[in-house]
């Protein structure tokens, strides 16, 4: 027996199972952009960034050699070029190109299907259709035209055993999302401990990863690890909430074959103003400032390389949001997104 609910975006069906739902949602965005990165679609990382290399960078505009203190796994900064890796994985310089001025507009429809078997196992799957010209506001990148074809997302099953997820090359590496994406993951919770493992069937050296978390009495522990050609890379972070507004985090990150990096971060939020300061023993640091009030938000971040971004968002009501941003490369965007 099937029912079609005209007044709803949900289709409900019963056929030998406890329940099944199909939820339809939509999204759209439009705006302007200028000088966004990755206009040619070139990757911003190379093999050397996934190994034990000490990376050497040069500024694309001045050709000046930047600080060689960057560690393995660091993404190339917009406008910088990887010259060499000291582990012997030197590669040709990759000069990132930038877009001109333009207008972007895109729209999409998402279908989310959920259900449950009679014995209590829930399952879900997703299909999306997107078309138009897209930008990546978070990374100030120009993504270009979408294929306009339907894409299958993840398929998952959840029960007392945990959650099993299948998504061909669609599950981010849990340690570093610049590493090879996985195809299948399993997550579960044992008491206060959460555990997730991810595996890629291609057999890539950096494909397998895991994460574990534990929290109690204001303290949180997070362990991340991934295989690699040079061995296992891992990071351990410990956070503690001093009170309702101030928290401190300590982290040690050991990339296989490289020196470990220790980072201390302190953050506070008070009356809509947020401040986060971090410093590491490899002479790197970050400062992030934010302010929110009445659906309006401002954010600014910078680091030791003088790379900075400034963004603003405002909720317009009815599922519409305005967003704008600019960075040190004069890359900018401004537009409105809609959720239906």
C-alpha positions as CSV (number, residue, x, y, z in Angstrom):
1,X,0.0,0.0,0.0
2,X,1.3,3.4,-0.9
3,X,0.2,6.9,0.0
4,X,1.0,10.2,-1.8
5,X,0.9,13.2,0.5
6,X,0.2,16.2,-1.8
7,X,0.6,18.8,1.0
8,X,3.9,17.6,2.1
9,X,7.4,17.1,0.7
10,X,7.5,13.6,2.3
11,X,6.4,10.5,0.6
12,X,5.4,7.7,3.0
13,X,5.2,4.1,2.0
14,X,4.6,0.9,3.9
15,X,5.6,-2.4,2.3
16,X,6.8,-5.1,4.8
17,X,8.8,-2.7,6.9
18,X,8.2,-0.5,9.9
19,X,8.4,2.8,8.0
20,X,9.9,4.5,4.9
21,X,10.2,8.2,4.1
22,X,11.5,10.2,1.1
23,X,12.2,13.8,2.0
24,X,12.8,16.4,-0.8
25,X,14.7,19.6,-0.1
26,X,16.2,22.2,-2.4
27,X,18.9,24.8,-2.4
28,X,20.1,27.7,-4.6
29,X,22.7,30.4,-4.6
30,X,23.6,33.4,-6.7
31,X,26.1,36.2,-6.5
32,X,29.4,37.7,-7.8
33,X,33.0,36.7,-7.4
34,X,36.5,38.0,-8.3
35,X,39.9,36.5,-8.3
36,X,39.0,33.1,-6.7
37,X,41.6,30.4,-6.7
38,X,41.9,27.1,-8.5
39,X,40.2,28.4,-11.6
40,X,42.0,25.8,-13.7
41,X,41.0,22.9,-11.5
42,X,44.6,22.1,-10.5
43,X,45.1,20.3,-7.2
44,X,46.6,22.4,-4.5
45,X,48.5,19.5,-2.9
46,X,51.1,17.1,-4.3
47,X,52.6,13.7,-3.3
48,X,55.2,15.5,-1.2
49,X,52.6,17.0,1.1
50,X,51.5,13.6,2.2
51,X,54.9,12.3,3.1
52,X,57.7,13.3,5.6
53,X,58.8,16.2,3.5
54,X,59.8,19.6,4.9
55,X,58.2,21.8,2.4
56,X,59.7,24.9,0.7
57,X,57.4,27.5,-0.7
58,X,57.8,30.5,-3.0
59,X,55.4,33.4,-3.4
60,X,53.9,33.3,-6.9
61,X,54.0,37.1,-7.3
62,X,57.4,38.0,-5.8
63,X,59.2,34.6,-6.2
64,X,60.5,35.2,-2.7
65,X,61.3,32.0,-0.7
66,X,58.9,31.7,2.2
67,X,59.6,30.1,5.6
68,X,60.6,26.5,5.1
69,X,59.2,25.5,8.4
70,X,56.0,24.1,7.0
71,X,55.3,20.5,8.0
72,X,54.1,17.6,5.9
73,X,50.4,17.6,5.2
74,X,50.1,21.4,5.0
75,X,47.8,22.6,2.2
76,X,49.5,24.9,-0.3
77,X,48.5,28.5,0.6
78,X,46.7,30.4,-2.2
79,X,49.3,32.0,-4.4
80,X,52.2,29.8,-3.1
81,X,54.2,27.2,-5.1
82,X,55.7,23.9,-3.8
83,X,59.3,23.9,-4.9
84,X,60.7,20.8,-3.3
85,X,60.4,18.3,-0.5
86,X,63.5,17.3,1.5
87,X,62.5,13.6,1.5
88,X,63.4,13.3,-2.2
89,X,59.8,13.8,-3.6
90,X,60.6,17.1,-5.3
91,X,58.0,18.0,-7.9
92,X,57.6,20.7,-10.5
93,X,56.2,23.9,-9.2
94,X,52.4,24.2,-9.5
95,X,51.2,27.7,-10.1
96,X,47.6,28.1,-9.1
97,X,45.6,30.3,-11.5
98,X,42.8,32.7,-10.5
99,X,39.5,33.5,-11.9
100,X,38.5,36.8,-13.3
101,X,35.3,38.7,-12.4
102,X,32.0,36.8,-12.8
103,X,28.6,35.9,-11.7
104,X,27.7,32.5,-10.2
105,X,24.2,30.9,-9.9
106,X,23.3,27.3,-9.1
107,X,20.4,25.3,-7.8
108,X,19.9,21.7,-6.6
109,X,17.5,19.2,-5.3
110,X,18.3,16.6,-2.6
111,X,16.4,13.4,-2.0
112,X,16.9,11.8,1.4
113,X,15.4,8.3,1.8
114,X,15.1,6.8,5.3
115,X,13.4,3.7,6.6
116,X,13.5,0.9,9.2
117,X,13.1,-2.8,9.0
118,X,10.7,-4.7,11.3
119,X,13.6,-5.8,13.5
120,X,14.7,-2.2,14.2
121,X,17.5,-1.6,11.7
122,X,17.3,1.9,10.2
123,X,18.7,2.7,6.9
124,X,19.2,5.8,4.7
125,X,20.3,6.9,1.2
126,X,20.7,10.2,-0.6
127,X,20.5,11.3,-4.2
128,X,21.2,14.9,-5.3
129,X,20.9,16.8,-8.6
130,X,22.9,20.1,-8.9
131,X,23.3,22.4,-11.9
132,X,24.9,25.9,-12.5
133,X,28.1,27.6,-11.7
134,X,29.5,27.0,-8.2
135,X,32.1,28.6,-5.8
136,X,33.6,27.3,-2.6
137,X,33.2,30.2,-0.2
138,X,35.0,28.4,2.6
139,X,38.2,28.0,0.6
140,X,37.8,31.0,-1.7
141,X,37.9,28.7,-4.7
142,X,36.1,28.7,-8.1
143,X,34.5,25.3,-8.7
144,X,33.0,26.1,-12.1
145,X,30.1,24.5,-13.8
146,X,28.4,21.5,-12.2
147,X,27.7,18.5,-14.4
148,X,23.9,18.8,-13.9
149,X,23.7,15.0,-13.3
150,X,22.2,13.0,-10.5
151,X,24.7,11.8,-7.9
152,X,24.3,9.0,-5.3
153,X,25.4,9.9,-1.9
154,X,26.1,7.5,1.0
155,X,24.0,4.5,2.0
156,X,24.0,3.7,5.7
157,X,22.5,1.2,8.1
158,X,22.2,1.7,11.8
159,X,21.3,-0.7,14.6
160,X,22.4,-1.8,18.0
161,X,25.6,-2.9,16.3
162,X,26.4,0.7,15.3
163,X,26.4,2.5,11.9
164,X,27.8,1.0,8.7
165,X,28.2,3.5,5.8
166,X,29.0,2.9,2.1
167,X,30.1,5.8,-0.2
168,X,32.5,5.0,-3.0
169,X,35.4,7.4,-2.6
170,X,33.1,9.7,-0.6
171,X,34.2,9.3,3.0
172,X,36.9,11.8,4.1
173,X,40.0,10.4,5.7
174,X,39.5,10.8,9.5
175,X,43.0,12.0,10.2
176,X,43.5,14.4,7.2
177,X,40.9,15.0,4.5
178,X,43.7,15.7,2.0
179,X,44.5,12.0,2.1
180,X,42.7,9.4,0.1
181,X,39.0,9.2,0.7
182,X,37.5,5.9,1.9
183,X,34.6,3.8,0.6
184,X,33.2,2.3,3.8
185,X,33.1,3.3,7.5
186,X,31.9,1.8,10.7
187,X,31.1,3.8,13.9
188,X,29.8,2.8,17.3
189,X,29.6,4.1,20.8
190,X,30.8,2.1,23.9
191,X,29.8,3.9,27.0
192,X,31.4,7.4,26.8
193,X,33.7,6.3,24.0
194,X,32.9,6.9,20.3
195,X,34.8,5.0,17.7
196,X,34.9,5.3,13.9
197,X,37.1,3.4,11.4
198,X,37.2,4.0,7.6
199,X,38.6,1.8,4.8
200,X,39.3,2.3,1.1
201,X,39.2,-0.7,-1.2
202,X,41.7,0.8,-3.7
203,X,44.5,-0.1,-1.3
204,X,46.1,3.4,-1.3
205,X,48.8,3.7,1.3
206,X,47.0,6.5,3.2
207,X,43.4,5.1,2.8
208,X,42.7,3.6,6.2
209,X,42.0,5.9,9.1
210,X,40.3,5.9,12.5
211,X,39.0,8.3,15.2
212,X,38.2,7.8,18.9
213,X,36.7,10.2,21.3
214,X,35.9,10.4,25.0
215,X,34.4,13.1,27.2
216,X,33.7,13.4,30.9
217,X,33.5,16.2,33.5
218,X,34.3,19.0,31.0
219,X,37.3,17.2,29.5
220,X,37.4,15.8,26.0
221,X,39.9,13.4,24.4
222,X,40.2,12.9,20.6
223,X,42.6,10.4,18.9
224,X,43.0,10.4,15.1
225,X,45.2,8.1,13.0
226,X,45.9,7.1,9.4
227,X,48.1,4.7,7.5
228,X,50.7,6.1,5.1
229,X,53.6,5.1,2.9
230,X,56.0,6.2,5.7
231,X,54.0,4.6,8.5
232,X,51.2,5.6,10.8
233,X,50.4,9.3,11.4
234,X,48.4,10.2,14.6
235,X,47.2,13.1,16.6
236,X,45.9,13.3,20.2
237,X,44.0,16.3,21.4
238,X,42.9,17.1,25.0
239,X,40.4,19.8,25.7
240,X,39.1,21.3,28.9
241,X,36.3,23.8,29.5
242,X,37.4,26.1,32.3
243,X,33.9,27.6,32.5
244,X,31.0,28.3,30.3
245,X,33.0,30.8,28.2
246,X,36.7,29.7,28.2
247,X,38.2,26.4,27.0
248,X,41.8,25.2,26.4
249,X,43.0,22.5,24.0
250,X,46.4,20.8,23.8
251,X,47.3,18.7,20.8
252,X,50.2,16.7,19.6
253,X,50.5,15.7,16.0
254,X,52.9,13.1,14.7
255,X,53.1,12.8,10.9
256,X,54.9,9.6,10.0
257,X,58.6,10.2,9.5
258,X,58.5,13.8,10.7
259,X,58.9,15.7,13.9
260,X,55.9,15.8,16.2
261,X,54.1,19.2,16.5
262,X,52.6,20.4,19.8
263,X,49.9,23.1,19.7
264,X,48.1,24.9,22.5
265,X,44.8,26.7,21.8
266,X,42.7,28.9,24.0
267,X,39.3,30.2,23.1
268,X,36.6,32.3,24.7
269,X,33.1,33.5,23.8
270,X,31.4,36.4,25.6
271,X,28.4,38.5,24.6
272,X,28.7,37.4,21.0
273,X,32.4,38.0,20.7
274,X,34.7,35.0,20.2
275,X,38.5,34.8,20.3
276,X,40.7,31.8,19.6
277,X,44.5,31.9,19.9
278,X,46.8,29.0,19.0
279,X,50.6,28.5,19.0
280,X,52.8,25.6,18.1
281,X,56.4,24.6,18.7
282,X,57.2,24.8,15.0
283,X,56.8,28.6,15.1
284,X,53.3,28.6,13.6
285,X,50.3,30.5,15.1
286,X,46.7,31.4,14.4
287,X,44.4,34.1,15.5
288,X,40.6,33.8,14.9
289,X,38.1,36.5,15.8
290,X,34.3,36.4,15.5
291,X,31.2,38.4,16.4
292,X,27.6,37.3,16.2
293,X,24.4,39.2,17.0
294,X,20.8,38.8,15.8
295,X,21.6,36.5,12.9
296,X,24.6,38.6,11.7
297,X,28.1,37.2,12.0
298,X,31.6,38.5,11.3
299,X,34.8,36.4,11.2
300,X,38.5,37.2,10.7
301,X,41.4,34.8,10.8
302,X,45.2,35.2,10.2
303,X,48.4,33.3,10.8
304,X,52.2,33.6,10.9
305,X,52.4,33.7,7.0
306,X,50.2,36.8,7.0
307,X,47.5,34.9,5.2
308,X,44.1,36.3,6.3
309,X,40.4,35.9,5.5
310,X,37.4,38.1,6.5
311,X,33.8,37.0,6.1
312,X,30.3,38.2,6.9
313,X,27.0,36.4,7.0
314,X,23.5,37.6,7.7
315,X,20.3,35.6,8.0
316,X,17.6,37.2,5.8
317,X,14.7,35.0,7.0
318,X,12.7,32.5,5.0
319,X,15.7,30.3,4.5
320,X,17.8,33.0,2.8
321,X,21.3,33.9,3.9
322,X,23.7,36.6,2.6
323,X,27.4,35.9,2.7
324,X,30.5,37.8,1.6
325,X,34.2,37.4,2.0
326,X,37.7,38.7,1.0
327,X,41.2,37.5,1.6
328,X,44.8,38.7,1.4
329,X,44.9,37.8,-2.4
330,X,42.0,40.2,-3.0
331,X,39.8,37.2,-3.8
332,X,36.2,38.0,-3.0
333,X,32.6,36.8,-3.3
334,X,29.2,38.1,-2.3
335,X,25.9,36.6,-2.8
336,X,22.7,35.0,-1.4
337,X,21.9,31.4,-0.7
338,X,18.5,29.8,-0.3
339,X,17.2,26.7,1.4
340,X,13.8,25.3,0.4
